[in-house]
């Protein structure tokens, strides 16, 4: 059985994340999407809220499960008995960082490989940070995340109506 993990902050989940989740879930038997508990960041949504949102938007993907974790991704992969770490790439700058992480992870645990997926062109610019910035100034969000996520973002920023 091919089990993979896809980790991140997902604050909040975007169409770019869902693109990577959907595509990678078709390549493996089981995909575990995991929200990183990172005490160094101040997220818009709690870990529990992000897990709940991810479960909502992946509910129709039968081989995808959602959880949270703390610590090193490579240790989480080992604990989940996953042999693949999925990483999405938007730009060359992402690749440089992700390559270093993948090489480090291979040294720590040679049984785990990293699979890079280049984000679909239509989402190559998109990040949770961009979505939050546009929301903060009342911009249209419909091209960035599913309606259920947009509702939650607007609620956090106390944005009324469309």
N, C-alpha and C positions, 0 to 999 in steps of 0.2 A: 504494500500500500504506500502510495506517495502522499506524504503529509508535509504541508508547508505552513509557514507563518508569515504574516504580513503585519508589521508593527509600525506604530506611529502615534502622534498625539491626536490626530483627527479632531481638531478643535476649531471648527466642526468638520465633519465629513463633507467632501465636495464631490462633484461629478468626476473630477480627476481621480480621486481615491476609488470611487465606484468603478471607474474604467479599469483600474489595475486589479481590483478585487474580482470583477467579473471575468476578465481575461485570464488571470492566474488560476481562478477556481476551475476553469475548463481544462487546465493542464495537469491538475493534481486530483487525487481522490478526496482529499480533505484539506481545507484551508482554514487556518485559525487566524482570525483578525484580532490583534491585541493592542489595547490602548496602554501606552506607557504612562505610568505614574511618575511624573518628573517634578520633584519639589523645587527645582531651580526655576521653573516657569510659573507664571500666573495665568492660568487658562481662563477663557470666557466660560467654559462649561466644566463642571466637575467630572471626574473619571466616570462616576456612575451614570451621569447624563450622557456622556459620549458613548459609553457601552450601550445604553438603551437606544440612542439614535442609530448606531450602527446595526443593532439587532433589527430595528424597524426597517431600515433600507435594504437589508440583506435577507429578509424573511423568506423571499421566494428563491433563494439560492440554497438548495438542500445540503450541499456539502460544505457550507460556510458556517463556522461558529464564531462567537465573539466573546472575548474575555478581557481582562486587564492584567498587567504584570508590573513588577518593579525590578530594577537591576539591569544586568547585561542581556542583550538580545540573544547572544550565543548561549547563555545559561538557560534562558527561557526555551529556546529551540531544543536544547538537550532534555529539559524537563518534560516537554511535550512530545518527545521522541520524533521531532521533525527533522528532516534531512535537507530541507530547502528553506532559505530565507528569501522572501520576495521583496524587491525594492523597485520603486518607480523612479524613473529619471525624466526630468523635464528639460534640463539644459546641461551643457558641458560642465558647469560648475557643480551640479549635483553629482556627476560622474566622478569627479576628482575625490570628493569626500567619500562617496559610497564605495569606490574602489579601495581606498585605504581601509575602510571598515571591513569590507569583504576579505581582504588579505589578512587583516588582523584576526578575524573570526576563523579563517582557515588554519592559522597557526594555533589558535586556542583549541579548536576542535575540527580536525581534518575530515570528519565524517559529514560535516554540514557545508553545503554549497550555497552560494548566493545567486539568485536568478534576477537579472535586471530586465525590467520591461520599460521600454520607452513609451511615455504617455502619448496617447492619441493626440494628433496635431491640434484638434479642436480644444484640448485642455492643457496645452503645453505652457501656457502663461499662468494657469490657475493655481492658487494656494489658499489655504485657510486664512492666512494673513491678509491676502488681497480681498477675500470675501468679507472679512470683518471690517476692513478699512472702508469698503464701499458701503456696507451696512451702516457704519458709524455716521456717514454723511448722507444717508437716505437714498442711496442709489438703487437701481433695479438689480435684483439678485437672481432672477429666474434662470439665467444661463449658467449659474455657478453651483447650484445644489437643488435637490428635490424639494418640492413645496413643504413637506413636513419639517425639513431642516430649516428652511427659510423662515417659517413661522416661529421656530424656537430662537433663531438669531434675532429676529425682530422683537420678540418678547424680551430678550436679554437687554436690548438697546432701547426698550420702551417705544418702539416704532409702531404707530397705529396705521391701519388700513393697508392699501396696496403698497 
